[in-house]
Amino acid sequence: MLTLAMAAACAVVLAIVFFNHRRIGDDDDPSETPDVIEYMTMMIGVIYAIVLGLAIAGVWEGRGAAQEYVRQEAQALHEISVRSAVYPAEVRTKIRADVDAYVSHVMDTEWKQMAEHGTLTDRGAELLERIRRDVTDYEPQSDHEGQAYQPLVDQVALVDDARSSRAGSAGATMPGVVWFGLITGALVTVGLIFTLQIRRSFRELLLAGLFSALIAFLLFLIWDFDAPFGRGIADTAEPFLTQFPHLDLGG
């Protein structure tokens, strides 16, 4: 998709330059471009570059926060599985089975729900509540089990908190009006290069094509980072894949 977007941007710009050159007469002098137009073109390009930089920083920060929420959730679930080792075999097996069921549901079902609708599933909440009951309903039978009880309860609370934060990061972060401004600004910025009377020399065509490809690449970058859970599972889901390698996740 990125390659197609960059190629399309280059093709459109070069096609406009080609047909525009055929329309311009041989007596046209490109050095006659007013200095004020060159100045305005430069200033608009600088302003748009600042806007692009802020947009990229914003979506990158949002993606980093989403990855941190997933890391916290996966780590807390892993701690629950590990710390439940002090409990009797029947209780320990029940807790770990419910943790595995929750993780499998998140990766196989809930992730798709977040990508398509920006929301979590009711089933995920039910599975988390089942883990909570597994931990809180058991009455410790020894001091050693009593010492592990409260840390396990705290880890369940961490999972719940991280899940709620993940829900807040499930949808796109860039409002539609911002996208309108970014796309309009790209069209204006690329369109202004034609006011400089570009010729069909290799150097000028190369610069025009690279400039348009760069704008397309940056817009694609913002679009890709805008939905942390919607465009690719590998990066954001890595903590789950690392902490629960015994599960067939992301299928």
C-alpha positions as CSV (number, residue, x, y, z in Angstrom):
1,M,0.0,0.0,0.0
2,L,2.8,2.4,0.8
3,T,4.6,1.6,-2.5
4,L,1.4,2.2,-4.4
5,A,0.6,5.5,-2.6
6,M,4.1,6.8,-3.3
7,A,4.1,5.7,-6.9
8,A,0.7,7.2,-7.5
9,A,1.7,10.5,-6.0
10,C,4.8,10.6,-8.2
11,A,2.8,9.6,-11.3
12,V,0.2,12.3,-10.8
13,V,2.8,15.1,-10.2
14,L,5.0,14.1,-13.1
15,A,1.9,13.8,-15.4
16,I,0.8,17.3,-14.5
17,V,4.3,18.6,-15.1
18,F,4.4,16.8,-18.5
19,F,1.1,18.1,-19.8
20,N,1.7,21.6,-18.3
21,H,4.9,21.8,-20.2
22,R,3.2,21.0,-23.4
23,R,0.7,23.8,-22.8
24,I,3.4,26.4,-22.0
25,G,4.9,28.2,-25.0
26,D,8.6,28.0,-25.9
27,D,9.1,31.7,-25.1
28,D,8.2,31.2,-21.5
29,D,10.9,32.1,-19.0
30,P,10.9,30.1,-15.7
31,S,13.2,32.7,-14.1
32,E,10.3,35.2,-14.2
33,T,8.6,33.6,-11.2
34,P,8.0,36.4,-8.7
35,D,10.1,36.4,-5.5
36,V,6.9,36.7,-3.4
37,I,5.6,33.4,-4.9
38,E,8.8,31.6,-4.0
39,Y,8.7,33.0,-0.5
40,M,5.0,32.0,0.0
41,T,5.7,28.5,-1.3
42,M,8.6,28.1,1.1
43,M,6.6,29.4,4.1
44,I,3.6,27.2,3.3
45,G,6.0,24.2,3.0
46,V,7.6,25.0,6.3
47,I,4.2,25.4,8.1
48,Y,2.9,22.1,6.6
49,A,6.1,20.3,7.7
50,I,5.5,21.5,11.2
51,V,2.0,20.2,11.1
52,L,3.1,16.9,9.8
53,G,5.7,16.6,12.5
54,L,3.2,17.3,15.2
55,A,0.8,14.7,13.7
56,I,3.5,12.1,13.6
57,A,4.5,12.8,17.1
58,G,0.9,12.5,18.3
59,V,0.2,9.2,16.7
60,W,3.6,7.8,17.7
61,E,2.9,8.8,21.3
62,G,-0.5,7.2,21.1
63,R,0.9,4.0,19.7
64,G,3.6,3.9,22.4
65,A,1.0,4.3,25.1
66,A,-1.1,1.5,23.6
67,Q,1.9,-0.8,23.5
68,E,2.6,0.0,27.1
69,Y,-1.0,-0.9,28.1
70,V,-0.7,-4.3,26.4
71,R,2.7,-4.9,28.0
72,Q,1.3,-4.2,31.5
73,E,-1.8,-6.4,30.9
74,A,0.3,-9.3,29.5
75,Q,2.8,-9.0,32.4
76,A,0.2,-9.0,35.0
77,L,-1.5,-12.0,33.5
78,H,1.8,-13.8,33.4
79,E,2.4,-12.9,37.1
80,I,-1.0,-14.4,38.0
81,S,-0.1,-17.7,36.3
82,V,3.3,-17.8,38.0
83,R,2.3,-16.7,41.5
84,S,-0.6,-19.2,41.6
85,A,2.0,-21.9,41.9
86,V,1.7,-21.7,45.7
87,Y,-2.0,-22.8,45.6
88,P,-3.2,-26.4,45.5
89,A,-3.1,-28.1,42.2
90,E,-6.8,-27.9,41.5
91,V,-7.0,-24.1,42.2
92,R,-3.7,-23.5,40.4
93,T,-4.9,-25.4,37.3
94,K,-8.2,-23.5,37.3
95,I,-6.5,-20.1,37.5
96,R,-4.0,-20.8,34.7
97,A,-6.7,-22.3,32.5
98,D,-8.9,-19.2,32.9
99,V,-5.9,-16.9,32.2
100,D,-5.1,-18.9,29.0
101,A,-8.7,-18.7,28.0
102,Y,-8.7,-14.9,28.5
103,V,-5.5,-14.4,26.6
104,S,-6.6,-16.6,23.7
105,H,-9.9,-14.7,23.5
106,V,-8.1,-11.3,23.5
107,M,-5.8,-12.3,20.7
108,D,-8.1,-14.4,18.5
109,T,-11.4,-12.5,18.9
110,E,-11.1,-9.2,20.8
111,W,-8.2,-7.9,18.7
112,K,-10.3,-8.1,15.6
113,Q,-13.2,-6.4,17.4
114,M,-10.9,-3.5,18.4
115,A,-9.5,-3.2,14.8
116,E,-13.0,-3.1,13.2
117,H,-15.1,-1.4,15.8
118,G,-12.8,0.2,18.3
119,T,-14.4,-1.6,21.2
120,L,-13.8,-4.5,23.5
121,T,-16.0,-7.6,23.8
122,D,-18.4,-8.6,26.6
123,R,-16.9,-12.1,26.5
124,G,-13.5,-10.7,27.5
125,A,-15.0,-8.9,30.5
126,E,-16.6,-12.2,31.5
127,L,-13.4,-14.1,31.3
128,L,-11.6,-11.5,33.3
129,E,-14.3,-11.6,36.0
130,R,-13.8,-15.4,36.1
131,I,-10.1,-14.9,36.8
132,R,-11.0,-12.4,39.5
133,R,-13.4,-14.9,41.2
134,D,-10.8,-17.6,40.9
135,V,-8.3,-15.5,42.9
136,T,-10.6,-13.7,45.4
137,D,-12.9,-16.6,46.2
138,Y,-10.1,-18.9,47.4
139,E,-9.4,-18.9,51.1
140,P,-5.7,-19.4,51.8
141,Q,-5.0,-22.5,53.9
142,S,-1.5,-21.6,55.1
143,D,0.7,-18.5,55.8
144,H,2.5,-19.1,52.6
145,E,-0.7,-19.0,50.6
146,G,-1.9,-16.0,52.6
147,Q,1.3,-14.1,51.7
148,A,0.6,-14.7,47.9
149,Y,-3.1,-13.8,48.1
150,Q,-2.9,-10.0,48.2
151,P,-0.3,-9.8,45.4
152,L,-2.5,-12.0,43.2
153,V,-5.5,-9.7,43.9
154,D,-3.3,-6.7,43.0
155,Q,-2.2,-8.3,39.7
156,V,-5.9,-8.9,38.8
157,A,-6.5,-5.2,39.4
158,L,-3.6,-4.3,37.2
159,V,-5.1,-6.4,34.4
160,D,-8.4,-4.7,34.8
161,D,-6.8,-1.2,34.7
162,A,-4.6,-2.1,31.7
163,R,-7.7,-3.5,29.9
164,S,-9.6,-0.3,30.4
165,S,-6.7,1.7,29.1
166,R,-6.4,-0.6,26.1
167,A,-10.1,0.1,25.4
168,G,-9.4,3.8,25.3
169,S,-6.7,3.3,22.8
170,A,-8.6,0.9,20.6
171,G,-10.0,3.5,18.1
172,A,-8.3,6.0,15.8
173,T,-6.7,9.0,17.5
174,M,-6.8,11.5,14.7
175,P,-10.1,13.3,14.2
176,G,-11.6,13.6,10.8
177,V,-11.1,17.3,10.7
178,V,-7.4,16.8,11.2
179,W,-7.2,14.4,8.3
180,F,-9.0,16.9,6.2
181,G,-6.4,19.5,7.1
182,L,-3.5,17.1,6.4
183,I,-4.8,16.0,3.0
184,T,-5.8,19.5,1.9
185,G,-2.4,20.8,3.1
186,A,-0.7,18.1,1.1
187,L,-2.6,19.0,-2.1
188,V,-1.8,22.7,-1.6
189,T,1.8,22.1,-0.8
190,V,2.4,19.8,-3.8
191,G,0.3,22.1,-6.0
192,L,2.4,25.1,-5.2
193,I,5.5,23.6,-6.7
194,F,3.8,24.1,-10.1
195,T,3.8,27.9,-9.5
196,L,7.6,27.7,-9.8
197,Q,7.3,26.8,-13.4
198,I,9.0,23.4,-13.3
199,R,10.5,22.3,-16.5
200,R,11.0,18.8,-17.9
201,S,14.7,18.5,-17.0
202,F,15.7,15.3,-15.2
203,R,16.8,17.2,-12.1
204,E,13.5,19.1,-11.7
205,L,11.3,16.1,-12.4
206,L,13.3,14.0,-9.9
207,L,12.9,16.6,-7.2
208,A,9.2,17.0,-7.9
209,G,8.7,13.2,-7.8
210,L,10.7,12.7,-4.6
211,F,8.9,15.6,-2.9
212,S,5.5,14.2,-3.7
213,A,6.6,10.7,-2.7
214,L,7.8,12.0,0.7
215,I,4.5,13.7,1.4
216,A,2.7,10.4,0.5
217,F,5.1,8.4,2.8
218,L,4.5,10.7,5.7
219,L,0.7,10.6,5.3
220,F,0.9,6.8,5.1
221,L,3.0,6.8,8.3
222,I,0.4,8.8,10.2
223,W,-2.4,6.6,8.9
224,D,-0.6,3.4,9.9
225,F,0.2,4.6,13.4
226,D,-3.2,6.2,13.9
227,A,-4.9,2.9,14.8
228,P,-2.4,0.9,17.0
229,F,-4.6,-2.3,17.1
230,G,-6.1,-2.0,13.6
231,R,-3.2,-2.3,11.2
232,G,-1.0,-5.2,12.0
233,I,-0.9,-7.4,15.1
234,A,2.8,-8.2,15.4
235,D,4.2,-5.0,17.1
236,T,1.5,-4.2,19.6
237,A,0.7,-7.8,20.5
238,E,4.3,-8.9,21.1
239,P,4.0,-8.9,24.9
240,F,1.2,-11.5,24.7
241,L,3.1,-13.6,22.2
242,T,6.2,-13.5,24.4
243,Q,4.6,-14.2,27.8
244,F,2.3,-17.0,26.5
245,P,4.3,-18.8,23.9
246,H,2.5,-22.1,24.6
247,L,-0.7,-20.6,23.2
248,D,-1.5,-20.5,19.5
249,L,-2.2,-16.7,19.4
250,G,-3.2,-14.4,16.6
251,G,-4.6,-17.0,14.4
